[in-house]
């Protein structure tokens, strides 16, 4: 969403790593190593999984929330019937 480009799982993880809080990086590093290696599932306890999901949810929510600048720049046009 941030760059507007589509990427692979690996390049997405590489992009995300330096942007993640330090405590969440090992989870993504392990997942990336597995993805690039044997593809075996990684061991992830529920608390670790939930911390990562909560962080992602917060980031997406803040990125999708209308900002004052975006809200002021949005214009609407009347709807017309399309043939």
PDB file as gemmi writes it, atoms N, CA and C in Angstrom:
CRYST1    1.000    1.000    1.000  90.00  90.00  90.00 P 1                      
ATOM      1  N   UNK A   1       0.814  -1.183   0.000  1.00  0.00           N  
ATOM      2  CA  UNK A   1       0.000   0.000   0.000  1.00  0.00           C  
ATOM      3  C   UNK A   1       0.863   1.255   0.000  1.00  0.00           C  
ATOM      4  N   UNK A   2       1.960   1.200   0.708  1.00  0.00           N  
ATOM      5  CA  UNK A   2       2.772   2.410   0.832  1.00  0.00           C  
ATOM      6  C   UNK A   2       3.414   2.796  -0.484  1.00  0.00           C  
ATOM      7  N   UNK A   3       3.887   1.810  -1.254  1.00  0.00           N  
ATOM      8  CA  UNK A   3       4.571   2.130  -2.508  1.00  0.00           C  
ATOM      9  C   UNK A   3       3.647   2.077  -3.707  1.00  0.00           C  
ATOM     10  N   UNK A   4       2.481   1.445  -3.570  1.00  0.00           N  
ATOM     11  CA  UNK A   4       1.562   1.305  -4.688  1.00  0.00           C  
ATOM     12  C   UNK A   4       1.991   0.244  -5.685  1.00  0.00           C  
ATOM     13  N   UNK A   5       2.979  -0.565  -5.325  1.00  0.00           N  
ATOM     14  CA  UNK A   5       3.486  -1.597  -6.217  1.00  0.00           C  
ATOM     15  C   UNK A   5       3.191  -2.978  -5.649  1.00  0.00           C  
ATOM     16  N   UNK A   6       3.076  -3.952  -6.532  1.00  0.00           N  
ATOM     17  CA  UNK A   6       2.907  -5.336  -6.103  1.00  0.00           C  
ATOM     18  C   UNK A   6       4.274  -5.982  -5.952  1.00  0.00           C  
ATOM     19  N   UNK A   7       4.426  -6.786  -4.904  1.00  0.00           N  
ATOM     20  CA  UNK A   7       5.693  -7.447  -4.653  1.00  0.00           C  
ATOM     21  C   UNK A   7       5.449  -8.885  -4.225  1.00  0.00           C  
ATOM     22  N   UNK A   8       6.503  -9.664  -4.255  1.00  0.00           N  
ATOM     23  CA  UNK A   8       6.434 -11.043  -3.770  1.00  0.00           C  
ATOM     24  C   UNK A   8       6.402 -11.041  -2.242  1.00  0.00           C  
ATOM     25  N   UNK A   9       6.109 -12.201  -1.678  1.00  0.00           N  
ATOM     26  CA  UNK A   9       6.136 -12.330  -0.216  1.00  0.00           C  
ATOM     27  C   UNK A   9       7.527 -11.988   0.316  1.00  0.00           C  
ATOM     28  N   UNK A  10       8.551 -12.491  -0.361  1.00  0.00           N  
ATOM     29  CA  UNK A  10       9.921 -12.265   0.100  1.00  0.00           C  
ATOM     30  C   UNK A  10      10.287 -10.779   0.049  1.00  0.00           C  
ATOM     31  N   UNK A  11       9.978 -10.114  -1.047  1.00  0.00           N  
ATOM     32  CA  UNK A  11      10.342  -8.694  -1.130  1.00  0.00           C  
ATOM     33  C   UNK A  11       9.485  -7.861  -0.175  1.00  0.00           C  
ATOM     34  N   UNK A  12       8.238  -8.276   0.058  1.00  0.00           N  
ATOM     35  CA  UNK A  12       7.398  -7.589   1.032  1.00  0.00           C  
ATOM     36  C   UNK A  12       7.958  -7.713   2.435  1.00  0.00           C  
ATOM     37  N   UNK A  13       8.432  -8.912   2.782  1.00  0.00           N  
ATOM     38  CA  UNK A  13       9.034  -9.128   4.102  1.00  0.00           C  
ATOM     39  C   UNK A  13      10.321  -8.323   4.242  1.00  0.00           C  
ATOM     40  N   UNK A  14      11.137  -8.299   3.191  1.00  0.00           N  
ATOM     41  CA  UNK A  14      12.380  -7.515   3.221  1.00  0.00           C  
ATOM     42  C   UNK A  14      12.075  -6.032   3.404  1.00  0.00           C  
ATOM     43  N   UNK A  15      11.040  -5.548   2.733  1.00  0.00           N  
ATOM     44  CA  UNK A  15      10.652  -4.143   2.858  1.00  0.00           C  
ATOM     45  C   UNK A  15      10.167  -3.854   4.274  1.00  0.00           C  
ATOM     46  N   UNK A  16       9.393  -4.780   4.847  1.00  0.00           N  
ATOM     47  CA  UNK A  16       8.788  -4.565   6.157  1.00  0.00           C  
ATOM     48  C   UNK A  16       9.796  -4.641   7.307  1.00  0.00           C  
ATOM     49  N   UNK A  17      10.813  -5.482   7.186  1.00  0.00           N  
ATOM     50  CA  UNK A  17      11.727  -5.718   8.313  1.00  0.00           C  
ATOM     51  C   UNK A  17      12.268  -4.451   8.966  1.00  0.00           C  
ATOM     52  N   UNK A  18      12.858  -3.531   8.242  1.00  0.00           N  
ATOM     53  CA  UNK A  18      13.403  -2.351   8.921  1.00  0.00           C  
ATOM     54  C   UNK A  18      12.322  -1.409   9.461  1.00  0.00           C  
ATOM     55  N   UNK A  19      11.092  -1.604   9.037  1.00  0.00           N  
ATOM     56  CA  UNK A  19       9.991  -0.747   9.482  1.00  0.00           C  
ATOM     57  C   UNK A  19       9.260  -1.318  10.690  1.00  0.00           C  
ATOM     58  N   UNK A  20       9.545  -2.561  11.022  1.00  0.00           N  
ATOM     59  CA  UNK A  20       8.909  -3.219  12.166  1.00  0.00           C  
ATOM     60  C   UNK A  20       9.601  -2.845  13.464  1.00  0.00           C  
ATOM     61  N   UNK A  21       8.846  -2.856  14.559  1.00  0.00           N  
ATOM     62  CA  UNK A  21       9.500  -2.715  15.860  1.00  0.00           C  
ATOM     63  C   UNK A  21      10.494  -3.871  16.045  1.00  0.00           C  
ATOM     64  N   UNK A  22      11.587  -3.599  16.707  1.00  0.00           N  
ATOM     65  CA  UNK A  22      12.650  -4.600  16.884  1.00  0.00           C  
ATOM     66  C   UNK A  22      12.127  -5.909  17.464  1.00  0.00           C  
ATOM     67  N   UNK A  23      11.163  -5.847  18.357  1.00  0.00           N  
ATOM     68  CA  UNK A  23      10.647  -7.063  18.995  1.00  0.00           C  
ATOM     69  C   UNK A  23       9.894  -7.971  18.019  1.00  0.00           C  
ATOM     70  N   UNK A  24       9.420  -7.428  16.903  1.00  0.00           N  
ATOM     71  CA  UNK A  24       8.668  -8.229  15.934  1.00  0.00           C  
ATOM     72  C   UNK A  24       9.530  -8.749  14.785  1.00  0.00           C  
ATOM     73  N   UNK A  25      10.712  -8.217  14.630  1.00  0.00           N  
ATOM     74  CA  UNK A  25      11.563  -8.612  13.499  1.00  0.00           C  
ATOM     75  C   UNK A  25      11.944 -10.084  13.492  1.00  0.00           C  
ATOM     76  N   UNK A  26      12.297 -10.687  14.631  1.00  0.00           N  
ATOM     77  CA  UNK A  26      12.690 -12.096  14.590  1.00  0.00           C  
ATOM     78  C   UNK A  26      11.604 -13.012  14.015  1.00  0.00           C  
ATOM     79  N   UNK A  27      10.353 -12.708  14.266  1.00  0.00           N  
ATOM     80  CA  UNK A  27       9.253 -13.514  13.728  1.00  0.00           C  
ATOM     81  C   UNK A  27       9.268 -13.477  12.207  1.00  0.00           C  
ATOM     82  N   UNK A  28       9.384 -12.295  11.653  1.00  0.00           N  
ATOM     83  CA  UNK A  28       9.378 -12.138  10.197  1.00  0.00           C  
ATOM     84  C   UNK A  28      10.672 -12.684   9.603  1.00  0.00           C  
ATOM     85  N   UNK A  29      11.781 -12.512  10.285  1.00  0.00           N  
ATOM     86  CA  UNK A  29      13.049 -13.075   9.802  1.00  0.00           C  
ATOM     87  C   UNK A  29      12.975 -14.595   9.712  1.00  0.00           C  
ATOM     88  N   UNK A  30      12.389 -15.241  10.726  1.00  0.00           N  
ATOM     89  CA  UNK A  30      12.245 -16.700  10.695  1.00  0.00           C  
ATOM     90  C   UNK A  30      11.327 -17.140   9.558  1.00  0.00           C  
ATOM     91  N   UNK A  31      10.228 -16.416   9.382  1.00  0.00           N  
ATOM     92  CA  UNK A  31       9.295 -16.746   8.301  1.00  0.00           C  
ATOM     93  C   UNK A  31       9.965 -16.579   6.936  1.00  0.00           C  
ATOM     94  N   UNK A  32      10.729 -15.521   6.772  1.00  0.00           N  
ATOM     95  CA  UNK A  32      11.423 -15.276   5.511  1.00  0.00           C  
ATOM     96  C   UNK A  32      12.469 -16.353   5.249  1.00  0.00           C  
ATOM     97  N   UNK A  33      13.210 -16.740   6.272  1.00  0.00           N  
ATOM     98  CA  UNK A  33      14.213 -17.805   6.106  1.00  0.00           C  
ATOM     99  C   UNK A  33      13.545 -19.114   5.708  1.00  0.00           C  
ATOM    100  N   UNK A  34      12.406 -19.418   6.309  1.00  0.00           N  
ATOM    101  CA  UNK A  34      11.677 -20.632   5.952  1.00  0.00           C  
ATOM    102  C   UNK A  34      11.168 -20.547   4.517  1.00  0.00           C  
ATOM    103  N   UNK A  35      10.624 -19.409   4.152  1.00  0.00           N  
ATOM    104  CA  UNK A  35      10.084 -19.214   2.802  1.00  0.00           C  
ATOM    105  C   UNK A  35      11.172 -19.408   1.744  1.00  0.00           C  
ATOM    106  N   UNK A  36      12.364 -18.891   2.039  1.00  0.00           N  
ATOM    107  CA  UNK A  36      13.473 -19.007   1.089  1.00  0.00           C  
ATOM    108  C   UNK A  36      14.144 -20.371   1.131  1.00  0.00           C  
ATOM    109  N   UNK A  37      13.947 -21.094   2.222  1.00  0.00           N  
ATOM    110  CA  UNK A  37      14.596 -22.392   2.387  1.00  0.00           C  
ATOM    111  C   UNK A  37      13.658 -23.535   2.043  1.00  0.00           C  
ATOM    112  N   UNK A  38      13.379 -24.329   3.055  1.00  0.00           N  
ATOM    113  CA  UNK A  38      12.591 -25.546   2.849  1.00  0.00           C  
ATOM    114  C   UNK A  38      11.093 -25.293   2.781  1.00  0.00           C  
ATOM    115  N   UNK A  39      10.656 -24.146   3.249  1.00  0.00           N  
ATOM    116  CA  UNK A  39       9.229 -23.854   3.251  1.00  0.00           C  
ATOM    117  C   UNK A  39       8.484 -24.505   4.399  1.00  0.00           C  
ATOM    118  N   UNK A  40       9.239 -25.076   5.327  1.00  0.00           N  
ATOM    119  CA  UNK A  40       8.620 -25.710   6.487  1.00  0.00           C  
ATOM    120  C   UNK A  40       7.965 -24.645   7.367  1.00  0.00           C  
ATOM    121  N   UNK A  41       6.823 -24.959   7.963  1.00  0.00           N  
ATOM    122  CA  UNK A  41       6.188 -23.993   8.869  1.00  0.00           C  
ATOM    123  C   UNK A  41       7.111 -23.648  10.034  1.00  0.00           C  
ATOM    124  N   UNK A  42       7.030 -22.421  10.483  1.00  0.00           N  
ATOM    125  CA  UNK A  42       7.827 -22.014  11.638  1.00  0.00           C  
ATOM    126  C   UNK A  42       6.985 -22.184  12.898  1.00  0.00           C  
ATOM    127  N   UNK A  43       7.655 -22.394  14.003  1.00  0.00           N  
ATOM    128  CA  UNK A  43       6.975 -22.480  15.290  1.00  0.00           C  
ATOM    129  C   UNK A  43       6.661 -21.058  15.747  1.00  0.00           C  
ATOM    130  N   UNK A  44       5.418 -20.836  16.082  1.00  0.00           N  
ATOM    131  CA  UNK A  44       4.968 -19.511  16.469  1.00  0.00           C  
ATOM    132  C   UNK A  44       3.945 -19.671  17.574  1.00  0.00           C  
ATOM    133  N   UNK A  45       4.243 -19.123  18.755  1.00  0.00           N  
ATOM    134  CA  UNK A  45       3.244 -19.248  19.807  1.00  0.00           C  
ATOM    135  C   UNK A  45       2.158 -18.201  19.585  1.00  0.00           C  
ATOM    136  N   UNK A  46       1.029 -18.411  20.202  1.00  0.00           N  
ATOM    137  CA  UNK A  46      -0.138 -17.554  19.976  1.00  0.00           C  
ATOM    138  C   UNK A  46       0.139 -16.097  20.332  1.00  0.00           C  
ATOM    139  N   UNK A  47       0.869 -15.857  21.401  1.00  0.00           N  
ATOM    140  CA  UNK A  47       1.170 -14.486  21.805  1.00  0.00           C  
ATOM    141  C   UNK A  47       2.026 -13.777  20.761  1.00  0.00           C  
ATOM    142  N   UNK A  48       3.021 -14.467  20.235  1.00  0.00           N  
ATOM    143  CA  UNK A  48       3.903 -13.898  19.211  1.00  0.00           C  
ATOM    144  C   UNK A  48       3.104 -13.590  17.938  1.00  0.00           C  
ATOM    145  N   UNK A  49       2.269 -14.532  17.539  1.00  0.00           N  
ATOM    146  CA  UNK A  49       1.437 -14.346  16.349  1.00  0.00           C  
ATOM    147  C   UNK A  49       0.501 -13.156  16.540  1.00  0.00           C  
ATOM    148  N   UNK A  50      -0.115 -13.068  17.715  1.00  0.00           N  
ATOM    149  CA  UNK A  50      -1.071 -11.998  17.971  1.00  0.00           C  
ATOM    150  C   UNK A  50      -0.403 -10.627  18.008  1.00  0.00           C  
ATOM    151  N   UNK A  51       0.809 -10.542  18.561  1.00  0.00           N  
ATOM    152  CA  UNK A  51       1.536  -9.257  18.572  1.00  0.00           C  
ATOM    153  C   UNK A  51       1.786  -8.757  17.149  1.00  0.00           C  
ATOM    154  N   UNK A  52       2.193  -9.673  16.266  1.00  0.00           N  
ATOM    155  CA  UNK A  52       2.449  -9.294  14.880  1.00  0.00           C  
ATOM    156  C   UNK A  52       1.152  -8.880  14.192  1.00  0.00           C  
ATOM    157  N   UNK A  53       0.095  -9.654  14.364  1.00  0.00           N  
ATOM    158  CA  UNK A  53      -1.188  -9.317  13.748  1.00  0.00           C  
ATOM    159  C   UNK A  53      -1.741  -7.985  14.268  1.00  0.00           C  
ATOM    160  N   UNK A  54      -1.597  -7.739  15.568  1.00  0.00           N  
ATOM    161  CA  UNK A  54      -2.060  -6.467  16.136  1.00  0.00           C  
ATOM    162  C   UNK A  54      -1.299  -5.292  15.533  1.00  0.00           C  
ATOM    163  N   UNK A  55       0.017  -5.463  15.379  1.00  0.00           N  
ATOM    164  CA  UNK A  55       0.827  -4.392  14.785  1.00  0.00           C  
ATOM    165  C   UNK A  55       0.381  -4.133  13.341  1.00  0.00           C  
ATOM    166  N   UNK A  56       0.203  -5.185  12.577  1.00  0.00           N  
ATOM    167  CA  UNK A  56      -0.229  -5.038  11.185  1.00  0.00           C  
ATOM    168  C   UNK A  56      -1.595  -4.354  11.131  1.00  0.00           C  
ATOM    169  N   UNK A  57      -2.504  -4.773  11.997  1.00  0.00           N  
ATOM    170  CA  UNK A  57      -3.838  -4.179  12.030  1.00  0.00           C  
ATOM    171  C   UNK A  57      -3.768  -2.683  12.342  1.00  0.00           C  
ATOM    172  N   UNK A  58      -2.948  -2.308  13.326  1.00  0.00           N  
ATOM    173  CA  UNK A  58      -2.804  -0.888  13.666  1.00  0.00           C  
ATOM    174  C   UNK A  58      -2.239  -0.092  12.494  1.00  0.00           C  
ATOM    175  N   UNK A  59      -1.238  -0.655  11.824  1.00  0.00           N  
ATOM    176  CA  UNK A  59      -0.625   0.049  10.695  1.00  0.00           C  
ATOM    177  C   UNK A  59      -1.631   0.228   9.559  1.00  0.00           C  
ATOM    178  N   UNK A  60      -2.352  -0.824   9.237  1.00  0.00           N  
ATOM    179  CA  UNK A  60      -3.338  -0.722   8.160  1.00  0.00           C  
ATOM    180  C   UNK A  60      -4.445   0.253   8.525  1.00  0.00           C  
ATOM    181  N   UNK A  61      -4.891   0.213   9.755  1.00  0.00           N  
ATOM    182  CA  UNK A  61      -5.952   1.125  10.191  1.00  0.00           C  
ATOM    183  C   UNK A  61      -5.504   2.575  10.088  1.00  0.00           C  
ATOM    184  N   UNK A  62      -4.273   2.855  10.493  1.00  0.00           N  
ATOM    185  CA  UNK A  62      -3.797   4.235  10.419  1.00  0.00           C  
ATOM    186  C   UNK A  62      -3.545   4.655   8.975  1.00  0.00           C  
ATOM    187  N   UNK A  63      -3.104   3.723   8.126  1.00  0.00           N  
ATOM    188  CA  UNK A  63      -2.873   4.054   6.723  1.00  0.00           C  
ATOM    189  C   UNK A  63      -4.179   4.277   5.969  1.00  0.00           C  
ATOM    190  N   UNK A  64      -5.228   3.591   6.372  1.00  0.00           N  
ATOM    191  CA  UNK A  64      -6.506   3.697   5.674  1.00  0.00           C  
ATOM    192  C   UNK A  64      -7.415   4.777   6.239  1.00  0.00           C  
ATOM    193  N   UNK A  65      -7.102   5.252   7.439  1.00  0.00           N  
ATOM    194  CA  UNK A  65      -7.936   6.289   8.056  1.00  0.00           C  
ATOM    195  C   UNK A  65      -7.802   7.580   7.262  1.00  0.00           C  
ATOM    196  N   UNK A  66      -8.913   8.251   7.030  1.00  0.00           N  
ATOM    197  CA  UNK A  66      -8.806   9.503   6.274  1.00  0.00           C  
ATOM    198  C   UNK A  66      -8.057  10.549   7.080  1.00  0.00           C  
ATOM    199  N   UNK A  67      -7.081  11.136   6.447  1.00  0.00           N  
ATOM    200  CA  UNK A  67      -6.357  12.224   7.106  1.00  0.00           C  
ATOM    201  C   UNK A  67      -7.085  13.520   6.804  1.00  0.00           C  
ATOM    202  N   UNK A  68      -6.770  14.550   7.566  1.00  0.00           N  
ATOM    203  CA  UNK A  68      -7.405  15.842   7.353  1.00  0.00           C  
ATOM    204  C   UNK A  68      -7.120  16.343   5.932  1.00  0.00           C  
ATOM    205  N   UNK A  69      -5.882  16.165   5.474  1.00  0.00           N  
ATOM    206  CA  UNK A  69      -5.515  16.633   4.137  1.00  0.00           C  
ATOM    207  C   UNK A  69      -6.280  15.882   3.054  1.00  0.00           C  
ATOM    208  N   UNK A  70      -6.352  14.538   3.213  1.00  0.00           N  
ATOM    209  CA  UNK A  70      -7.066  13.745   2.217  1.00  0.00           C  
ATOM    210  C   UNK A  70      -8.559  14.067   2.239  1.00  0.00           C  
ATOM    211  N   UNK A  71      -9.125  14.225   3.412  1.00  0.00           N  
ATOM    212  CA  UNK A  71     -10.551  14.501   3.523  1.00  0.00           C  
ATOM    213  C   UNK A  71     -10.897  15.838   2.874  1.00  0.00           C  
ATOM    214  N   UNK A  72     -10.018  16.817   3.010  1.00  0.00           N  
ATOM    215  CA  UNK A  72     -10.275  18.127   2.429  1.00  0.00           C  
ATOM    216  C   UNK A  72     -10.070  18.152   0.925  1.00  0.00           C  
ATOM    217  N   UNK A  73      -9.285  17.212   0.392  1.00  0.00           N  
ATOM    218  CA  UNK A  73      -8.989  17.237  -1.036  1.00  0.00           C  
ATOM    219  C   UNK A  73      -9.942  16.354  -1.841  1.00  0.00           C  
ATOM    220  N   UNK A  74     -10.788  15.614  -1.161  1.00  0.00           N  
ATOM    221  CA  UNK A  74     -11.709  14.730  -1.866  1.00  0.00           C  
ATOM    222  C   UNK A  74     -12.857  15.551  -2.418  1.00  0.00           C  
ATOM    223  N   UNK A  75     -13.116  15.356  -3.678  1.00  0.00           N  
ATOM    224  CA  UNK A  75     -14.259  16.015  -4.284  1.00  0.00           C  
ATOM    225  C   UNK A  75     -15.213  14.962  -4.772  1.00  0.00           C  
ATOM    226  N   UNK A  76     -16.446  15.302  -4.800  1.00  0.00           N  
ATOM    227  CA  UNK A  76     -17.447  14.367  -5.289  1.00  0.00           C  
ATOM    228  C   UNK A  76     -18.101  14.949  -6.508  1.00  0.00           C  
ATOM    229  N   UNK A  77     -18.533  14.101  -7.382  1.00  0.00           N  
ATOM    230  CA  UNK A  77     -19.257  14.549  -8.549  1.00  0.00           C  
ATOM    231  C   UNK A  77     -20.588  13.823  -8.570  1.00  0.00           C  
ATOM    232  N   UNK A  78     -21.575  14.447  -9.130  1.00  0.00           N  
ATOM    233  CA  UNK A  78     -22.872  13.793  -9.143  1.00  0.00           C  
ATOM    234  C   UNK A  78     -22.810  12.501  -9.923  1.00  0.00           C  
ATOM    235  N   UNK A  79     -23.563  11.530  -9.456  1.00  0.00           N  
ATOM    236  CA  UNK A  79     -23.600  10.254 -10.165  1.00  0.00           C  
ATOM    237  C   UNK A  79     -24.458  10.397 -11.402  1.00  0.00           C  
ATOM    238  N   UNK A  80     -23.999   9.753 -12.441  1.00  0.00           N  
ATOM    239  CA  UNK A  80     -24.791   9.736 -13.667  1.00  0.00           C  
ATOM    240  C   UNK A  80     -25.048   8.296 -14.014  1.00  0.00           C  
ATOM    241  N   UNK A  81     -26.114   8.094 -14.746  1.00  0.00           N  
ATOM    242  CA  UNK A  81     -26.413   6.738 -15.196  1.00  0.00           C  
ATOM    243  C   UNK A  81     -25.502   6.402 -16.350  1.00  0.00           C  
ATOM    244  N   UNK A  82     -24.889   5.246 -16.262  1.00  0.00           N  
ATOM    245  CA  UNK A  82     -24.017   4.788 -17.341  1.00  0.00           C  
ATOM    246  C   UNK A  82     -24.804   3.831 -18.212  1.00  0.00           C  
ATOM    247  N   UNK A  83     -24.680   3.950 -19.539  1.00  0.00           N  
ATOM    248  CA  UNK A  83     -25.403   3.036 -20.417  1.00  0.00           C  
ATOM    249  C   UNK A  83     -24.922   1.613 -20.277  1.00  0.00           C  
TER     250      UNK A  83                                                      
END                                                                             
